[in-house]
Amino acid sequence: MAPPSKDHGPQIKNDATYEALRKKGESKEKAARIANAQAKTDNASSAKGGRHGRYEDWTRDDLYDKAKQIGIDGRSRMNKDQLIDALRNH
């Protein structure tokens, strides 16, 4: 039997998923984001199936706005390809 998951506080909604992602090397931010999304029963993002369109089809301004929304540093100096790379690797 696996040991119980550590309680990471109220900010982490699915402690077991968070721990598994951290052990795989994911950042704390990314692990928390995924664990919290999986804990939501009304999470429509997985049902959407990536239908927002490929980043290559977005305008640079749309990519910039998305980068600003998620807090990517240095976005104002990035061209379209750099913004795409930063968004995919955030």
Biotite code that builds the C-alpha atoms (Angstrom):
import biotite.structure as struc

atoms = struc.array([
    struc.Atom([0.000, 0.000, 0.000], chain_id="A", res_id=1, res_name="MET", atom_name="CA", element="C"),
    struc.Atom([1.340, 3.455, -0.921], chain_id="A", res_id=2, res_name="ALA", atom_name="CA", element="C"),
    struc.Atom([1.992, 5.936, 1.873], chain_id="A", res_id=3, res_name="PRO", atom_name="CA", element="C"),
    struc.Atom([-0.570, 8.722, 2.195], chain_id="A", res_id=4, res_name="PRO", atom_name="CA", element="C"),
    struc.Atom([0.099, 11.931, 0.275], chain_id="A", res_id=5, res_name="SER", atom_name="CA", element="C"),
    struc.Atom([1.608, 14.872, 2.079], chain_id="A", res_id=6, res_name="LYS", atom_name="CA", element="C"),
    struc.Atom([-0.837, 17.739, 2.655], chain_id="A", res_id=7, res_name="ASP", atom_name="CA", element="C"),
    struc.Atom([0.444, 20.689, 0.629], chain_id="A", res_id=8, res_name="HIS", atom_name="CA", element="C"),
    struc.Atom([-2.162, 23.081, 2.016], chain_id="A", res_id=9, res_name="GLY", atom_name="CA", element="C"),
    struc.Atom([-5.365, 24.496, 0.604], chain_id="A", res_id=10, res_name="PRO", atom_name="CA", element="C"),
    struc.Atom([-3.670, 25.904, -2.502], chain_id="A", res_id=11, res_name="GLN", atom_name="CA", element="C"),
    struc.Atom([-3.040, 22.367, -3.858], chain_id="A", res_id=12, res_name="ILE", atom_name="CA", element="C"),
    struc.Atom([-6.298, 20.563, -4.611], chain_id="A", res_id=13, res_name="LYS", atom_name="CA", element="C"),
    struc.Atom([-4.861, 17.149, -5.550], chain_id="A", res_id=14, res_name="ASN", atom_name="CA", element="C"),
    struc.Atom([-1.821, 16.352, -3.402], chain_id="A", res_id=15, res_name="ASP", atom_name="CA", element="C"),
    struc.Atom([-1.107, 12.938, -4.950], chain_id="A", res_id=16, res_name="ALA", atom_name="CA", element="C"),
    struc.Atom([-0.995, 14.326, -8.481], chain_id="A", res_id=17, res_name="THR", atom_name="CA", element="C"),
    struc.Atom([1.147, 17.259, -7.326], chain_id="A", res_id=18, res_name="TYR", atom_name="CA", element="C"),
    struc.Atom([3.671, 14.930, -5.679], chain_id="A", res_id=19, res_name="GLU", atom_name="CA", element="C"),
    struc.Atom([3.838, 12.639, -8.711], chain_id="A", res_id=20, res_name="ALA", atom_name="CA", element="C"),
    struc.Atom([4.507, 15.561, -11.051], chain_id="A", res_id=21, res_name="LEU", atom_name="CA", element="C"),
    struc.Atom([7.192, 17.001, -8.763], chain_id="A", res_id=22, res_name="ARG", atom_name="CA", element="C"),
    struc.Atom([8.923, 13.604, -8.651], chain_id="A", res_id=23, res_name="LYS", atom_name="CA", element="C"),
    struc.Atom([8.916, 13.616, -12.472], chain_id="A", res_id=24, res_name="LYS", atom_name="CA", element="C"),
    struc.Atom([10.753, 16.947, -12.367], chain_id="A", res_id=25, res_name="GLY", atom_name="CA", element="C"),
    struc.Atom([7.954, 19.411, -13.070], chain_id="A", res_id=26, res_name="GLU", atom_name="CA", element="C"),
    struc.Atom([8.196, 22.868, -11.498], chain_id="A", res_id=27, res_name="SER", atom_name="CA", element="C"),
    struc.Atom([6.117, 23.633, -8.436], chain_id="A", res_id=28, res_name="LYS", atom_name="CA", element="C"),
    struc.Atom([4.012, 26.061, -10.470], chain_id="A", res_id=29, res_name="GLU", atom_name="CA", element="C"),
    struc.Atom([3.289, 23.612, -13.274], chain_id="A", res_id=30, res_name="LYS", atom_name="CA", element="C"),
    struc.Atom([2.605, 20.716, -10.886], chain_id="A", res_id=31, res_name="ALA", atom_name="CA", element="C"),
    struc.Atom([0.167, 22.868, -8.910], chain_id="A", res_id=32, res_name="ALA", atom_name="CA", element="C"),
    struc.Atom([-1.587, 24.066, -12.051], chain_id="A", res_id=33, res_name="ARG", atom_name="CA", element="C"),
    struc.Atom([-2.088, 20.513, -13.349], chain_id="A", res_id=34, res_name="ILE", atom_name="CA", element="C"),
    struc.Atom([-3.062, 19.062, -9.967], chain_id="A", res_id=35, res_name="ALA", atom_name="CA", element="C"),
    struc.Atom([-5.621, 21.801, -9.395], chain_id="A", res_id=36, res_name="ASN", atom_name="CA", element="C"),
    struc.Atom([-7.064, 21.457, -12.892], chain_id="A", res_id=37, res_name="ALA", atom_name="CA", element="C"),
    struc.Atom([-7.489, 17.705, -12.458], chain_id="A", res_id=38, res_name="GLN", atom_name="CA", element="C"),
    struc.Atom([-9.220, 18.211, -9.129], chain_id="A", res_id=39, res_name="ALA", atom_name="CA", element="C"),
    struc.Atom([-11.935, 20.349, -10.704], chain_id="A", res_id=40, res_name="LYS", atom_name="CA", element="C"),
    struc.Atom([-14.894, 18.264, -11.806], chain_id="A", res_id=41, res_name="THR", atom_name="CA", element="C"),
    struc.Atom([-16.152, 21.008, -14.124], chain_id="A", res_id=42, res_name="ASP", atom_name="CA", element="C"),
    struc.Atom([-12.830, 21.489, -15.897], chain_id="A", res_id=43, res_name="ASN", atom_name="CA", element="C"),
    struc.Atom([-13.768, 21.937, -19.531], chain_id="A", res_id=44, res_name="ALA", atom_name="CA", element="C"),
    struc.Atom([-10.214, 22.375, -20.798], chain_id="A", res_id=45, res_name="SER", atom_name="CA", element="C"),
    struc.Atom([-9.648, 18.651, -21.199], chain_id="A", res_id=46, res_name="SER", atom_name="CA", element="C"),
    struc.Atom([-12.995, 18.213, -22.905], chain_id="A", res_id=47, res_name="ALA", atom_name="CA", element="C"),
    struc.Atom([-12.138, 21.021, -25.307], chain_id="A", res_id=48, res_name="LYS", atom_name="CA", element="C"),
    struc.Atom([-9.339, 18.917, -26.721], chain_id="A", res_id=49, res_name="GLY", atom_name="CA", element="C"),
    struc.Atom([-7.020, 21.712, -27.786], chain_id="A", res_id=50, res_name="GLY", atom_name="CA", element="C"),
    struc.Atom([-9.460, 23.408, -30.114], chain_id="A", res_id=51, res_name="ARG", atom_name="CA", element="C"),
    struc.Atom([-8.073, 26.895, -29.469], chain_id="A", res_id=52, res_name="HIS", atom_name="CA", element="C"),
    struc.Atom([-5.939, 26.673, -32.602], chain_id="A", res_id=53, res_name="GLY", atom_name="CA", element="C"),
    struc.Atom([-2.238, 26.281, -33.135], chain_id="A", res_id=54, res_name="ARG", atom_name="CA", element="C"),
    struc.Atom([-0.029, 29.048, -31.750], chain_id="A", res_id=55, res_name="TYR", atom_name="CA", element="C"),
    struc.Atom([1.438, 29.466, -35.236], chain_id="A", res_id=56, res_name="GLU", atom_name="CA", element="C"),
    struc.Atom([-2.004, 30.625, -36.400], chain_id="A", res_id=57, res_name="ASP", atom_name="CA", element="C"),
    struc.Atom([-2.258, 33.294, -33.664], chain_id="A", res_id=58, res_name="TRP", atom_name="CA", element="C"),
    struc.Atom([-1.131, 36.870, -34.225], chain_id="A", res_id=59, res_name="THR", atom_name="CA", element="C"),
    struc.Atom([1.905, 38.155, -32.351], chain_id="A", res_id=60, res_name="ARG", atom_name="CA", element="C"),
    struc.Atom([-0.406, 40.461, -30.360], chain_id="A", res_id=61, res_name="ASP", atom_name="CA", element="C"),
    struc.Atom([-2.582, 37.498, -29.286], chain_id="A", res_id=62, res_name="ASP", atom_name="CA", element="C"),
    struc.Atom([0.514, 35.549, -28.264], chain_id="A", res_id=63, res_name="LEU", atom_name="CA", element="C"),
    struc.Atom([1.800, 38.571, -26.344], chain_id="A", res_id=64, res_name="TYR", atom_name="CA", element="C"),
    struc.Atom([-1.530, 38.913, -24.497], chain_id="A", res_id=65, res_name="ASP", atom_name="CA", element="C"),
    struc.Atom([-1.469, 35.228, -23.541], chain_id="A", res_id=66, res_name="LYS", atom_name="CA", element="C"),
    struc.Atom([2.148, 35.549, -22.353], chain_id="A", res_id=67, res_name="ALA", atom_name="CA", element="C"),
    struc.Atom([1.173, 38.593, -20.298], chain_id="A", res_id=68, res_name="LYS", atom_name="CA", element="C"),
    struc.Atom([-1.800, 36.715, -18.821], chain_id="A", res_id=69, res_name="GLN", atom_name="CA", element="C"),
    struc.Atom([0.411, 33.888, -17.533], chain_id="A", res_id=70, res_name="ILE", atom_name="CA", element="C"),
    struc.Atom([3.304, 36.141, -16.509], chain_id="A", res_id=71, res_name="GLY", atom_name="CA", element="C"),
    struc.Atom([6.121, 35.367, -18.951], chain_id="A", res_id=72, res_name="ILE", atom_name="CA", element="C"),
    struc.Atom([9.014, 37.758, -18.363], chain_id="A", res_id=73, res_name="ASP", atom_name="CA", element="C"),
    struc.Atom([10.699, 39.497, -21.286], chain_id="A", res_id=74, res_name="GLY", atom_name="CA", element="C"),
    struc.Atom([7.683, 39.087, -23.561], chain_id="A", res_id=75, res_name="ARG", atom_name="CA", element="C"),
    struc.Atom([7.849, 42.642, -24.947], chain_id="A", res_id=76, res_name="SER", atom_name="CA", element="C"),
    struc.Atom([11.231, 41.892, -26.557], chain_id="A", res_id=77, res_name="ARG", atom_name="CA", element="C"),
    struc.Atom([10.136, 38.571, -28.060], chain_id="A", res_id=78, res_name="MET", atom_name="CA", element="C"),
    struc.Atom([9.200, 37.956, -31.663], chain_id="A", res_id=79, res_name="ASN", atom_name="CA", element="C"),
    struc.Atom([6.381, 35.594, -32.616], chain_id="A", res_id=80, res_name="LYS", atom_name="CA", element="C"),
    struc.Atom([8.545, 32.442, -32.661], chain_id="A", res_id=81, res_name="ASP", atom_name="CA", element="C"),
    struc.Atom([10.063, 33.280, -29.279], chain_id="A", res_id=82, res_name="GLN", atom_name="CA", element="C"),
    struc.Atom([6.615, 33.887, -27.774], chain_id="A", res_id=83, res_name="LEU", atom_name="CA", element="C"),
    struc.Atom([5.412, 30.523, -29.098], chain_id="A", res_id=84, res_name="ILE", atom_name="CA", element="C"),
    struc.Atom([8.440, 28.791, -27.571], chain_id="A", res_id=85, res_name="ASP", atom_name="CA", element="C"),
    struc.Atom([7.965, 30.585, -24.243], chain_id="A", res_id=86, res_name="ALA", atom_name="CA", element="C"),
    struc.Atom([4.261, 29.689, -24.093], chain_id="A", res_id=87, res_name="LEU", atom_name="CA", element="C"),
    struc.Atom([4.871, 26.037, -24.919], chain_id="A", res_id=88, res_name="ARG", atom_name="CA", element="C"),
    struc.Atom([7.628, 25.711, -22.341], chain_id="A", res_id=89, res_name="ASN", atom_name="CA", element="C"),
    struc.Atom([5.992, 27.676, -19.541], chain_id="A", res_id=90, res_name="HIS", atom_name="CA", element="C"),
])
